[in-house]
Amino acid sequence: MDIMVTTRQGRVRGRVEDGIATFLGIPYAAPPFGAHRFRAPAPVEPWEGVRDAVQHGPTAPQRPYRPPLDQLIPESDIPGDGCLNLNVWTAAVVDEPLPVMVWIHGGSLRNGSASFPLYDGGAFARDGVVLVSVNYRLGTEGFGVFPDAPDNRGLLDQIAALTWVRDNIAAFGGDPRNVTVCGESAGAISIAALMTSPRAAGLFHRAILQSGPPHTVPRAEGAKIVRSMAKALRVPATAEAFAAVDRERLLDAQAAVVGKADPISGGAGFHIVVDDDVVLADPPLPEVDLLIGCNREEYRLWFVPTGAVDRVSALTLRLALLKFRIPGRVARLYRSTRPGARPGVILGEMATDLLLRAPLNRLADSRPARTYVYEFAWGSPVLGLGACHALEIGFVFDNLRHGESLTGPDAPQPLADTMHRAWVAFAASGDPGWSAWGSHLPVMVFDHPGSGVTLAPREEEMRMWLERP
């Protein structure tokens, strides 16, 4: 059955099935190409009549993940220039304004899309939440640093989408005064920047950060990829010059520069930069309520399928300790608590804590507002992935059938029920169902066959990174 909604830009037609209304591919800004390429997002032109919103809109230009990640995280590739679009799932009949969640996908700021089937928001709509998922510019288009273009264009896209939500979500049954922005990996890192951005002030009221801590770099650091690409393309490192390059050739050059980089072992990558406009050098502490956490074995997504966990030798581990300036006593502690573990496991565990768990704990320690901390601990049997990066998403969305490439076919539905229910509760009330962070350091550990709160898990190791008394 069709359903019509009137937005400020025009009427849209969605579909209703089993009491859930779905609207796909609604533009929230003008296509960011042609005259708008490498510019801040421009307003979308209003339309006459009714616009169909029954198919996903174009995705941001990107290359697939490299093997074998391309099989574990299959990508959507929908051609077209109008990649600044969003999707809405809501109840077909709404009696009173519903809480809203806005999902910002991950992908190292160069991959991903809102059309990934795992992000289907039907279960949230079923349970009384309006779910919005957002596409934004990626890679060079969204986060390349140029002297003649605004920085952080992908963040500006996200802000434009949140502005659309503020202005239009009531027409879909959502409450614009109760908006939770949520995301994973690069999506969470984006949200961490949005929480303190003056450009995003008042656009959301709670935030969920899954496996992504606050992280920004100076402009000079962020510009390195553009300079490397310019050298390979033999053009000036300017937006004007890059705009004249064929889009496919630009993506090829981008892929060559970022190479095999990943969030754990490092390498060239795209970053959110401090521009003193969208992202401040000395931001205030965020005041919104937070739900934050990560997965117990984040590193395994990159280390295990590629075989890197087996290639790390004792010498490689020592060199990594020197590179990241990790004291030897830290490595000795990790070895003592994991007797018999291979050097690759020790390196991965330390990298997970250094880059994810410790920064998120530090954020929780520093905040005056309510913060709830979780850890996802259930381990996937697929390829020995364990509790790896991105594994929790299918559980959060209660959408395990679309996450089988990571979870396998027998993922525990009771764990999805528990985790999804906590996210719904947080969006509705700001309380996911366990104690807020405080002196006892409560962490909700999501696992199967049972989930529960653990006080200060692995605190001795955390103390090494955080210098807690």
Sine and cosine of phi, psi and omega as CSV:
sin_phi,cos_phi,sin_psi,cos_psi,sin_omega,cos_omega
0.00,0.00,0.67,-0.75,0.05,-1.00
-0.99,0.13,0.41,-0.91,0.07,-1.00
-0.61,-0.79,0.64,-0.76,-0.02,-1.00
-0.93,-0.36,0.61,-0.79,0.11,-0.99
-0.69,-0.73,0.61,-0.79,0.02,-1.00
-0.98,-0.21,0.88,-0.47,0.10,-0.99
-0.98,-0.18,0.08,-1.00,0.02,-1.00
-0.92,0.38,-0.35,0.94,-0.01,-1.00
-1.00,-0.07,-0.31,0.95,-0.01,-1.00
0.46,-0.89,0.04,-1.00,-0.02,-1.00
-0.99,0.11,0.58,-0.82,0.04,-1.00
-0.79,-0.61,0.55,-0.83,0.02,-1.00
-0.93,-0.36,0.85,-0.53,0.07,-1.00
-0.92,-0.39,-0.18,-0.98,-0.02,-1.00
-0.82,-0.57,0.55,-0.84,0.06,-1.00
-0.90,-0.44,0.76,-0.65,0.08,-1.00
-0.57,-0.82,0.78,-0.62,0.00,-1.00
0.80,0.60,0.62,0.78,0.06,-1.00
0.99,0.16,0.05,1.00,0.00,-1.00
-0.94,-0.33,0.81,-0.59,0.07,-1.00
-1.00,-0.09,0.78,-0.62,-0.04,-1.00
-0.86,-0.52,0.76,-0.65,0.05,-1.00
-0.81,-0.59,0.85,-0.53,-0.11,-0.99
-0.88,-0.48,0.59,-0.81,0.15,-0.99
0.93,0.36,0.52,0.86,0.02,-1.00
-0.97,0.23,0.82,-0.57,0.01,-1.00
-0.96,0.30,0.71,-0.70,0.08,-1.00
-0.94,-0.35,-0.13,0.99,0.06,-1.00
-0.43,-0.90,0.25,-0.97,-0.01,-1.00
-0.93,0.38,0.43,-0.90,0.08,-1.00
-0.81,0.58,0.77,-0.64,-0.14,-0.99
-1.00,0.06,0.69,0.73,0.01,-1.00
-0.73,-0.68,0.01,-1.00,-0.10,-1.00
0.90,0.44,-0.78,-0.62,-0.03,-1.00
-0.92,0.40,-0.33,0.94,-0.05,-1.00
-0.99,-0.12,0.07,1.00,-0.07,-1.00
-0.93,0.36,0.70,-0.71,-0.03,-1.00
0.87,0.50,0.41,0.91,0.06,-1.00
-0.93,-0.36,0.22,-0.98,0.17,-0.99
-0.89,0.45,0.46,-0.89,-0.02,-1.00
-0.86,0.50,0.69,-0.72,0.01,-1.00
-0.98,-0.21,0.44,-0.90,0.02,-1.00
-0.86,0.52,0.57,-0.82,0.06,-1.00
-0.98,0.22,0.60,-0.80,0.02,-1.00
-0.95,0.30,0.77,-0.64,0.07,-1.00
-0.87,0.50,0.43,-0.90,-0.01,-1.00
-0.84,-0.55,0.40,-0.91,0.07,-1.00
-1.00,-0.03,0.40,-0.92,0.05,-1.00
0.95,0.31,-0.47,-0.88,-0.06,-1.00
-0.90,-0.44,0.78,-0.63,0.01,-1.00
-0.99,-0.12,0.79,-0.61,0.06,-1.00
-0.93,0.38,0.73,-0.68,0.06,-1.00
-0.78,-0.63,0.84,0.54,-0.09,-1.00
-0.88,-0.48,0.01,1.00,0.07,-1.00
-0.69,-0.72,0.53,-0.85,0.03,-1.00
-0.87,0.49,0.61,-0.80,0.03,-1.00
-0.99,0.15,0.06,-1.00,0.00,-1.00
-0.84,0.55,0.52,-0.85,0.06,-1.00
-0.99,-0.12,0.37,-0.93,0.03,-1.00
-0.91,0.41,0.63,-0.78,0.02,-1.00
-0.83,0.55,0.72,-0.69,-0.04,-1.00
-0.23,-0.97,0.24,-0.97,0.17,-0.99
-0.97,-0.25,0.50,-0.87,0.02,-1.00
-0.89,0.46,0.30,-0.95,0.16,-0.99
-0.86,0.51,0.48,-0.87,0.05,-1.00
-0.96,0.29,0.46,-0.89,0.08,-1.00
-0.87,0.49,0.55,-0.84,0.00,1.00
-1.00,-0.01,0.10,1.00,-0.02,-1.00
-0.90,0.43,-0.43,0.90,-0.02,-1.00
-0.90,0.43,-0.41,0.91,0.06,-1.00
-1.00,0.09,-0.52,0.86,0.00,-1.00
-0.98,0.17,-0.56,0.83,0.00,-1.00
-0.79,-0.61,0.97,0.24,-0.01,-1.00
-0.92,0.40,0.63,-0.77,-0.10,-0.99
-0.98,-0.21,0.51,-0.86,0.20,-0.98
-1.00,0.05,0.62,-0.78,0.05,-1.00
-0.69,-0.72,0.99,-0.15,-0.03,-1.00
-0.91,-0.42,0.92,-0.39,-0.10,-1.00
-0.95,0.32,0.35,-0.94,0.03,-1.00
0.73,-0.69,0.39,-0.92,-0.04,-1.00
-0.99,0.11,-0.37,0.93,-0.12,-0.99
-1.00,0.10,0.85,0.53,-0.11,-0.99
-0.98,0.20,-0.15,0.99,0.03,-1.00
-1.00,0.04,0.98,0.21,-0.04,-1.00
-0.69,-0.73,0.22,-0.98,-0.03,-1.00
-0.60,-0.80,0.22,-0.97,0.00,-1.00
-0.83,-0.56,0.50,-0.87,0.00,-1.00
-0.73,-0.68,0.76,-0.65,0.17,-0.99
-0.88,-0.47,0.75,-0.66,-0.03,-1.00
-0.47,-0.88,0.23,-0.97,0.09,-1.00
-0.93,0.36,0.60,-0.80,0.00,-1.00
-0.92,0.39,-0.51,0.86,0.04,-1.00
-0.82,-0.57,0.85,-0.53,-0.04,-1.00
-0.85,-0.52,0.84,-0.55,-0.02,-1.00
-1.00,-0.01,-0.49,0.87,0.02,-1.00
-0.53,-0.85,0.39,-0.92,-0.08,-1.00
-0.83,0.56,0.70,-0.71,-0.07,-1.00
-0.98,-0.22,0.48,-0.88,0.13,-0.99
-0.88,0.47,0.46,-0.89,-0.08,-1.00
-0.86,-0.50,0.67,-0.74,0.17,-0.98
-0.86,-0.50,0.73,-0.69,0.04,-1.00
-0.92,-0.40,0.90,-0.44,-0.08,-1.00
-1.00,-0.09,0.80,-0.60,0.06,-1.00
-0.91,-0.40,0.91,-0.42,-0.14,-0.99
-0.95,0.30,0.33,-0.94,0.08,-1.00
-0.99,-0.11,-0.19,-0.98,-0.01,-1.00
0.73,-0.68,0.50,0.87,0.06,-1.00
0.86,0.51,0.41,0.91,0.00,-1.00
0.90,0.43,0.24,0.97,0.05,-1.00
-0.70,-0.72,-0.09,1.00,0.01,-1.00
-0.71,-0.70,0.22,-0.98,0.13,-0.99
0.97,-0.25,0.27,-0.96,0.06,-1.00
-0.28,-0.96,0.33,-0.94,0.04,-1.00
-0.97,0.26,-0.19,0.98,-0.02,-1.00
-1.00,0.00,0.00,1.00,0.06,-1.00
-0.85,0.53,0.83,-0.55,-0.09,-1.00
-0.83,0.56,-0.45,0.89,0.01,-1.00
-0.87,0.49,-0.44,0.90,-0.06,-1.00
-1.00,-0.03,0.28,0.96,0.07,-1.00
-0.85,0.52,0.80,-0.59,-0.11,-0.99
-1.00,-0.05,0.24,0.97,-0.08,-1.00
-0.86,0.51,-0.62,0.78,-0.02,-1.00
-0.92,0.38,-0.57,0.82,0.07,-1.00
-0.91,0.41,-0.70,0.72,0.03,-1.00
-0.89,0.46,-0.64,0.77,0.06,-1.00
-0.84,0.55,-0.58,0.82,-0.11,-0.99
-0.98,-0.21,0.36,0.93,0.18,-0.98
1.00,0.01,0.37,0.93,0.05,-1.00
-0.82,-0.57,0.70,-0.72,0.13,-0.99
-1.00,0.10,0.86,-0.51,-0.03,-1.00
-0.96,-0.28,0.80,-0.60,0.06,-1.00
-0.89,-0.45,0.78,-0.63,0.10,-0.99
-0.89,-0.45,0.58,-0.81,-0.26,-0.97
-0.82,-0.57,0.72,-0.70,0.26,-0.96
-1.00,-0.04,0.54,-0.84,0.06,-1.00
-0.53,-0.85,0.31,-0.95,-0.03,-1.00
-0.92,0.39,0.59,-0.81,-0.09,-1.00
-0.85,-0.53,0.21,-0.98,0.13,-0.99
0.83,0.56,-0.66,-0.75,-0.05,-1.00
-0.88,0.48,-0.62,0.78,-0.02,-1.00
-0.89,0.46,-0.63,0.78,-0.09,-1.00
-0.99,-0.17,-0.47,0.88,-0.15,-0.99
-0.72,-0.70,0.12,0.99,0.15,-0.99
-0.92,0.38,0.64,-0.77,-0.05,-1.00
-0.98,-0.21,0.87,-0.49,-0.05,-1.00
-0.81,-0.59,0.44,-0.90,0.06,-1.00
-0.96,0.27,-0.30,0.95,-0.10,-0.99
-0.87,-0.49,0.51,0.86,0.03,-1.00
-0.50,-0.87,0.48,-0.88,0.05,-1.00
-0.91,0.42,0.58,-0.82,0.04,-1.00
-0.98,0.20,0.25,-0.97,0.15,-0.99
0.80,0.60,0.70,0.72,-0.04,-1.00
-0.89,0.45,-0.55,0.84,0.07,-1.00
-0.89,0.45,-0.61,0.79,0.09,-1.00
-0.92,0.39,-0.65,0.76,0.05,-1.00
-0.87,0.49,-0.59,0.81,0.09,-1.00
-0.88,0.47,-0.72,0.70,0.00,-1.00
-0.88,0.48,-0.64,0.77,0.04,-1.00
-0.90,0.43,-0.64,0.77,0.05,-1.00
-0.89,0.46,-0.62,0.78,0.03,-1.00
-0.92,0.40,-0.66,0.75,0.04,-1.00
-0.91,0.42,-0.55,0.83,0.09,-1.00
-0.91,0.41,-0.65,0.76,0.08,-1.00
-0.87,0.50,-0.67,0.74,0.03,-1.00
-0.88,0.48,-0.72,0.69,0.02,-1.00
-0.84,0.54,-0.66,0.76,-0.12,-0.99
-0.99,0.11,-0.39,0.92,-0.19,-0.98
-0.82,-0.57,-0.28,0.96,-0.21,-0.98
-0.92,0.38,-0.41,0.91,0.05,-1.00
-0.87,0.50,-0.53,0.85,0.01,-1.00
-0.92,0.40,-0.33,0.94,0.02,-1.00
-0.98,-0.19,0.17,0.99,0.00,-1.00
1.00,-0.03,0.06,1.00,-0.03,-1.00
-1.00,-0.01,0.39,-0.92,0.02,-1.00
-0.99,-0.16,0.94,-0.33,-0.01,-1.00
-0.92,0.39,-0.17,0.99,0.05,-1.00
-1.00,-0.06,0.05,1.00,0.00,-1.00
-0.66,-0.75,0.96,0.28,-0.07,-1.00
-0.91,-0.42,0.81,-0.58,0.10,-0.99
-0.94,-0.34,0.82,-0.57,0.06,-1.00
-0.99,-0.14,0.72,-0.69,-0.10,-1.00
-0.64,-0.77,0.49,-0.87,-0.01,-1.00
-0.19,-0.98,0.21,-0.98,-0.05,-1.00
-0.80,-0.60,0.61,-0.79,0.06,-1.00
0.85,0.52,-0.87,-0.49,0.01,-1.00
-0.88,0.48,-0.48,0.88,0.09,-1.00
-0.90,0.44,-0.64,0.77,0.04,-1.00
-0.93,0.36,-0.64,0.77,0.05,-1.00
-0.88,0.48,-0.64,0.77,0.06,-1.00
-0.88,0.48,-0.70,0.71,-0.02,-1.00
-0.90,0.44,-0.62,0.79,0.04,-1.00
-0.85,0.53,-0.61,0.79,0.06,-1.00
-0.95,0.32,-0.64,0.77,-0.01,-1.00
-0.90,0.43,-0.50,0.86,-0.06,-1.00
-0.88,0.48,-0.47,0.88,-0.03,-1.00
-0.91,-0.41,0.13,0.99,-0.03,-1.00
-0.99,0.15,0.78,-0.62,0.07,-1.00
-0.89,0.46,-0.42,0.91,0.00,-1.00
-0.94,0.35,-0.42,0.91,-0.06,-1.00
-0.97,-0.23,0.10,1.00,-0.07,-1.00
-0.84,0.54,0.77,-0.64,0.07,-1.00
0.99,0.15,-0.04,1.00,-0.06,-1.00
-1.00,0.10,-0.28,0.96,0.08,-1.00
-0.49,-0.87,0.27,-0.96,-0.21,-0.98
-0.82,-0.57,-0.28,0.96,0.09,-1.00
-0.59,-0.81,0.27,-0.96,-0.01,-1.00
-0.56,-0.83,0.56,-0.83,0.07,-1.00
-0.83,-0.56,0.84,-0.54,0.01,-1.00
-0.92,-0.40,0.93,-0.36,0.03,-1.00
-0.97,-0.26,0.93,-0.38,0.12,-0.99
0.84,0.55,0.64,0.76,0.06,-1.00
-0.39,-0.92,0.94,-0.35,-0.02,-1.00
-1.00,0.00,0.17,-0.99,0.13,-0.99
-0.84,0.54,0.73,-0.68,0.03,-1.00
-0.34,-0.94,0.87,-0.50,0.11,-0.99
-0.68,-0.73,0.29,-0.96,0.05,-1.00
-0.73,-0.69,0.33,-0.94,0.10,-0.99
-0.90,0.43,0.37,-0.93,-0.02,-1.00
-0.84,0.54,-0.64,0.77,-0.04,-1.00
-0.88,0.47,-0.61,0.79,0.04,-1.00
-0.93,0.36,-0.69,0.72,-0.01,-1.00
-0.91,0.42,-0.40,0.92,-0.05,-1.00
-0.99,0.14,-0.13,0.99,-0.09,-1.00
-0.88,0.47,-0.63,0.78,-0.02,-1.00
-0.90,0.44,-0.69,0.73,0.01,-1.00
-0.88,0.48,-0.67,0.75,0.01,-1.00
-0.89,0.45,-0.67,0.75,0.02,-1.00
-0.91,0.42,-0.67,0.75,0.03,-1.00
-0.91,0.41,-0.65,0.76,0.01,-1.00
-0.87,0.49,-0.63,0.77,0.03,-1.00
-0.90,0.44,-0.69,0.72,0.00,-1.00
-0.92,0.39,-0.59,0.81,-0.02,-1.00
-0.99,0.11,-0.26,0.97,-0.04,-1.00
0.88,0.47,0.73,0.69,0.07,-1.00
-0.72,-0.70,0.31,-0.95,0.09,-1.00
-0.89,0.45,0.45,-0.89,-0.02,-1.00
-0.99,0.10,0.84,0.54,0.00,-1.00
-0.81,-0.58,0.40,-0.92,0.06,-1.00
-0.89,0.45,-0.60,0.80,0.01,-1.00
-0.87,0.49,-0.70,0.72,-0.01,-1.00
-0.94,0.35,-0.66,0.75,-0.01,-1.00
-0.91,0.41,-0.56,0.83,-0.01,-1.00
-0.91,0.41,-0.37,0.93,0.01,-1.00
-1.00,0.06,-0.12,0.99,-0.02,-1.00
-1.00,0.05,0.67,-0.74,0.07,-1.00
-0.81,0.59,0.66,-0.75,-0.11,-0.99
-0.88,0.47,-0.64,0.77,0.00,-1.00
-0.92,0.38,-0.63,0.78,0.04,-1.00
-0.91,0.42,-0.60,0.80,0.04,-1.00
-0.90,0.44,-0.67,0.74,0.03,-1.00
-0.91,0.42,-0.60,0.80,0.06,-1.00
-0.89,0.46,-0.70,0.72,0.01,-1.00
-0.91,0.41,-0.63,0.77,0.04,-1.00
-0.88,0.48,-0.73,0.69,-0.01,-1.00
-0.88,0.47,-0.60,0.80,0.00,-1.00
-0.92,0.39,-0.58,0.81,-0.05,-1.00
-0.98,0.22,-0.71,0.70,-0.03,-1.00
-0.96,0.27,-0.40,0.91,0.15,-0.99
0.78,0.63,-0.82,-0.57,-0.06,-1.00
-0.97,-0.23,0.42,0.91,-0.03,-1.00
-0.90,0.43,0.55,-0.83,0.13,-0.99
-0.56,-0.83,0.29,-0.96,-0.12,-0.99
-0.90,0.43,-0.39,0.92,-0.06,-1.00
-1.00,-0.01,-0.78,0.62,-0.06,-1.00
-1.00,0.03,-0.16,0.99,0.13,-0.99
1.00,-0.02,-0.32,-0.95,-0.09,-1.00
0.93,-0.36,0.10,-1.00,-0.02,-1.00
-0.88,0.47,0.69,-0.72,0.01,-1.00
-0.36,-0.93,0.16,-0.99,0.03,-1.00
-1.00,0.01,0.53,-0.85,-0.07,-1.00
-0.66,-0.75,0.39,-0.92,0.25,-0.97
-0.98,0.19,0.74,-0.67,-0.10,-1.00
-0.93,-0.37,0.46,-0.89,0.08,-1.00
-0.98,0.21,0.92,-0.39,-0.04,-1.00
-0.89,-0.46,0.00,1.00,-0.02,-1.00
0.83,0.55,0.47,0.88,0.12,-0.99
-0.73,-0.68,-0.95,0.31,0.11,-0.99
-0.98,0.19,-0.66,0.75,-0.04,-1.00
-0.86,-0.51,0.85,-0.52,-0.07,-1.00
-1.00,0.01,0.49,-0.87,0.04,-1.00
-0.94,0.35,-0.57,0.82,-0.02,-1.00
-0.78,-0.63,0.96,0.27,-0.12,-0.99
-0.96,0.28,0.43,-0.90,0.11,-0.99
-0.96,0.29,0.31,-0.95,0.09,-1.00
-0.92,0.40,0.71,-0.71,0.01,-1.00
-0.92,0.40,0.61,-0.79,-0.08,-1.00
-0.98,-0.22,-0.14,0.99,-0.02,-1.00
-0.97,0.25,0.45,-0.89,0.11,-0.99
-0.91,0.42,0.57,-0.82,-0.11,-0.99
-0.78,-0.62,0.60,-0.80,0.24,-0.97
-0.85,-0.52,0.88,-0.47,-0.12,-0.99
-0.69,-0.72,0.43,-0.90,0.07,-1.00
0.15,-0.99,-0.07,-1.00,0.00,-1.00
-0.46,-0.89,0.01,-1.00,-0.03,-1.00
-0.99,-0.11,0.50,-0.86,-0.17,-0.99
-0.88,0.47,-0.58,0.81,-0.07,-1.00
-0.81,-0.59,0.83,0.55,-0.06,-1.00
-0.76,0.64,-0.69,0.72,-0.16,-0.99
-0.87,0.49,-0.39,0.92,-0.16,-0.99
-0.92,0.39,-0.38,0.93,0.05,-1.00
-0.88,0.48,-0.59,0.81,-0.04,-1.00
-0.99,-0.11,-0.53,0.85,-0.10,-1.00
-1.00,0.10,-0.56,0.83,-0.16,-0.99
-1.00,0.08,-0.81,0.58,-0.05,-1.00
-0.87,0.49,-0.51,0.86,-0.02,-1.00
-0.99,0.11,-0.18,0.98,-0.05,-1.00
0.99,0.13,0.06,1.00,-0.04,-1.00
-0.88,0.47,-0.53,0.84,-0.03,-1.00
-0.87,0.49,-0.48,0.88,0.01,-1.00
-1.00,0.03,-0.38,0.93,-0.04,-1.00
-0.99,0.10,-0.28,0.96,-0.01,-1.00
-0.96,0.29,0.87,-0.49,0.02,-1.00
-0.99,-0.14,0.09,-1.00,0.06,-1.00
-0.87,0.49,-0.60,0.80,0.03,-1.00
-0.92,0.40,-0.69,0.72,0.04,-1.00
-0.85,0.52,-0.66,0.75,0.02,-1.00
-0.89,0.47,-0.69,0.72,0.00,-1.00
-0.90,0.44,-0.65,0.76,0.02,-1.00
-0.91,0.42,-0.61,0.79,0.04,-1.00
-0.91,0.42,-0.62,0.79,0.05,-1.00
-0.88,0.48,-0.64,0.77,0.03,-1.00
-0.93,0.37,-0.69,0.72,-0.04,-1.00
-0.86,0.50,-0.71,0.71,-0.05,-1.00
-1.00,-0.06,0.10,1.00,0.05,-1.00
0.83,0.56,0.72,0.69,0.02,-1.00
-1.00,-0.07,0.84,-0.54,-0.01,-1.00
-0.87,0.49,0.53,-0.85,0.00,-1.00
-0.86,0.50,-0.51,0.86,-0.01,-1.00
-0.90,0.44,-0.48,0.88,0.03,-1.00
-0.92,0.38,-0.73,0.68,0.02,-1.00
-0.88,0.47,-0.62,0.78,0.01,-1.00
-0.90,0.44,-0.63,0.77,0.04,-1.00
-0.89,0.45,-0.71,0.71,-0.02,-1.00
-0.90,0.43,-0.59,0.81,0.05,-1.00
-0.92,0.39,-0.65,0.76,-0.06,-1.00
-0.93,0.37,-0.50,0.87,-0.01,-1.00
-1.00,0.01,-0.09,1.00,0.04,-1.00
-0.71,-0.71,0.90,0.43,-0.07,-1.00
-0.86,0.52,0.74,-0.68,0.02,-1.00
0.99,0.10,-0.04,1.00,-0.02,-1.00
-0.93,0.36,0.60,-0.80,0.03,-1.00
-0.94,0.35,0.40,-0.91,0.03,-1.00
-0.82,0.58,-0.58,0.81,0.01,-1.00
-0.91,0.42,-0.57,0.82,0.05,-1.00
-0.94,0.35,-0.70,0.71,0.02,-1.00
-0.86,0.51,-0.71,0.70,0.01,-1.00
-0.89,0.46,-0.70,0.71,-0.01,-1.00
-0.90,0.43,-0.67,0.75,0.02,-1.00
-0.90,0.44,-0.68,0.73,0.02,-1.00
-0.92,0.40,-0.66,0.75,0.01,-1.00
-0.89,0.45,-0.66,0.75,0.05,-1.00
-0.85,0.52,-0.71,0.71,-0.04,-1.00
-0.95,0.30,-0.65,0.76,-0.03,-1.00
-0.91,0.42,-0.68,0.73,-0.15,-0.99
-1.00,-0.07,-0.36,0.93,-0.09,-1.00
-0.81,-0.59,-0.90,0.44,-0.15,-0.99
-0.90,0.44,-0.71,0.70,-0.03,-1.00
-0.91,0.42,-0.72,0.70,0.05,-1.00
-0.88,0.48,-0.58,0.81,0.04,-1.00
-0.94,0.34,-0.63,0.78,0.10,-0.99
-0.89,0.46,-0.64,0.77,0.01,-1.00
-0.90,0.44,-0.65,0.76,0.05,-1.00
-0.88,0.47,-0.70,0.71,0.01,-1.00
-0.89,0.45,-0.63,0.78,0.00,-1.00
-0.90,0.44,-0.51,0.86,-0.18,-0.98
-1.00,-0.02,-0.17,0.99,-0.23,-0.97
-1.00,-0.07,0.66,-0.75,0.10,-0.99
-0.99,0.15,-0.42,0.91,-0.03,-1.00
-0.99,0.12,0.18,-0.98,-0.02,-1.00
-0.92,0.40,0.72,-0.69,0.05,-1.00
-0.72,-0.69,0.71,-0.70,0.03,-1.00
-0.88,-0.47,0.73,-0.68,-0.10,-0.99
-0.90,-0.43,0.67,-0.75,0.03,-1.00
-0.75,-0.66,0.27,-0.96,0.19,-0.98
-0.67,-0.74,0.70,-0.71,0.06,-1.00
-0.99,-0.16,0.85,-0.53,-0.19,-0.98
-0.87,-0.49,-0.20,0.98,-0.03,-1.00
-0.92,0.40,0.70,-0.71,-0.07,-1.00
-0.98,-0.21,0.77,-0.64,0.04,-1.00
-0.97,0.25,0.65,-0.76,0.09,-1.00
-0.99,0.16,-0.17,0.98,-0.06,-1.00
-0.92,0.39,0.90,-0.44,0.08,-1.00
0.83,0.56,0.32,0.95,-0.05,-1.00
0.94,0.34,0.50,0.87,-0.07,-1.00
-0.92,0.38,-0.46,0.89,-0.03,-1.00
0.88,0.48,-0.49,-0.87,0.00,-1.00
-1.00,0.06,0.92,0.38,-0.17,-0.99
-1.00,0.05,0.12,-0.99,0.06,-1.00
-0.82,0.58,0.70,-0.72,0.08,-1.00
0.98,0.21,-0.12,0.99,-0.07,-1.00
-0.90,0.43,-0.51,0.86,-0.10,-0.99
-0.96,0.28,-0.26,0.97,-0.17,-0.99
-0.88,0.47,-0.70,0.71,0.00,-1.00
-0.87,0.48,-0.51,0.86,0.05,-1.00
-0.96,0.27,-0.68,0.74,0.04,-1.00
-0.86,0.51,-0.70,0.72,-0.04,-1.00
-0.99,0.11,-0.01,1.00,-0.10,-1.00
0.74,0.67,0.79,0.61,-0.15,-0.99
-0.65,-0.76,0.77,0.64,-0.14,-0.99
-0.89,0.45,-0.49,0.87,-0.06,-1.00
-0.91,0.42,-0.41,0.91,0.04,-1.00
-0.99,-0.11,0.08,1.00,0.01,-1.00
-0.91,-0.42,0.26,0.96,-0.12,-0.99
-0.92,0.40,-0.38,0.92,0.04,-1.00
-0.88,0.48,-0.46,0.89,0.06,-1.00
-0.99,-0.16,-0.66,0.76,-0.14,-0.99
-1.00,-0.01,-0.37,0.93,-0.20,-0.98
0.99,0.12,0.12,-0.99,-0.12,-0.99
-0.98,0.18,-0.17,0.99,-0.12,-0.99
-0.89,-0.45,0.55,0.84,0.03,-1.00
-0.89,0.46,0.59,-0.81,-0.11,-0.99
-0.96,0.27,0.92,-0.40,0.03,-1.00
-0.88,0.47,-0.60,0.80,0.03,-1.00
-0.85,0.52,-0.54,0.84,0.05,-1.00
-0.94,0.35,-0.64,0.77,0.08,-1.00
-0.88,0.47,-0.66,0.75,0.03,-1.00
-0.85,0.53,-0.72,0.70,-0.06,-1.00
-0.92,0.39,-0.73,0.68,-0.08,-1.00
-0.94,0.33,-0.71,0.71,0.02,-1.00
-0.87,0.50,-0.66,0.75,0.00,-1.00
-0.88,0.47,-0.61,0.79,0.02,-1.00
-0.91,0.41,-0.64,0.76,0.01,-1.00
-0.92,0.39,-0.65,0.76,0.04,-1.00
-0.89,0.46,-0.69,0.72,-0.01,-1.00
-0.90,0.44,-0.65,0.76,0.01,-1.00
-0.91,0.42,-0.67,0.74,0.02,-1.00
-0.90,0.44,-0.57,0.82,-0.05,-1.00
-0.98,0.20,-0.64,0.77,-0.18,-0.98
-0.75,-0.66,-0.19,0.98,-0.08,-1.00
1.00,0.08,0.10,1.00,-0.01,-1.00
-0.78,-0.63,0.93,-0.36,-0.04,-1.00
-0.99,0.16,-0.14,0.99,0.08,-1.00
0.89,-0.45,0.17,0.99,0.12,-0.99
-0.62,-0.78,0.08,-1.00,-0.12,-0.99
-0.94,0.35,0.60,-0.80,0.08,-1.00
-0.93,0.37,0.36,-0.93,0.00,-1.00
-0.85,0.53,0.69,-0.72,0.02,-1.00
-0.28,-0.96,-0.35,-0.94,-0.12,-0.99
-0.88,0.47,-0.43,0.90,0.00,-1.00
-1.00,0.07,-0.12,0.99,0.08,-1.00
0.83,0.56,0.84,0.54,-0.01,-1.00
-0.96,0.27,0.74,-0.67,0.03,-1.00
-0.80,-0.60,0.83,-0.56,0.11,-0.99
-0.98,0.20,0.89,-0.45,0.02,-1.00
-0.99,-0.15,0.92,-0.39,0.02,-1.00
-1.00,0.03,0.88,-0.47,-0.06,-1.00
-0.46,-0.89,0.11,-0.99,0.07,-1.00
-0.73,-0.68,0.75,-0.66,0.38,0.93
-1.00,-0.01,-0.03,1.00,0.01,-1.00
-0.57,-0.82,0.59,-0.81,0.09,-1.00
-0.94,-0.34,0.46,-0.89,0.03,-1.00
-0.08,-1.00,0.18,-0.98,-0.04,-1.00
-0.99,0.12,0.74,-0.67,0.13,-0.99
-0.90,-0.44,0.70,-0.71,0.02,-1.00
-1.00,0.01,0.82,-0.57,0.09,-1.00
0.76,0.65,0.85,0.53,0.01,-1.00
-0.89,0.45,0.70,-0.72,0.01,-1.00
0.75,0.66,0.70,0.71,-0.10,-0.99
-0.90,0.43,-0.54,0.84,0.00,-1.00
-0.88,0.47,-0.65,0.76,0.04,-1.00
-0.94,0.34,-0.65,0.76,0.03,-1.00
-0.89,0.46,-0.59,0.81,-0.02,-1.00
-0.88,0.47,-0.53,0.85,0.03,-1.00
-0.88,0.48,-0.60,0.80,-0.04,-1.00
-1.00,0.05,-0.52,0.86,-0.17,-0.98
-0.97,-0.24,-0.20,0.98,-0.04,-1.00
0.83,0.56,0.64,0.77,0.11,-0.99
-0.94,0.33,0.53,-0.85,0.05,-1.00
-0.93,0.37,0.00,0.00,0.00,0.00
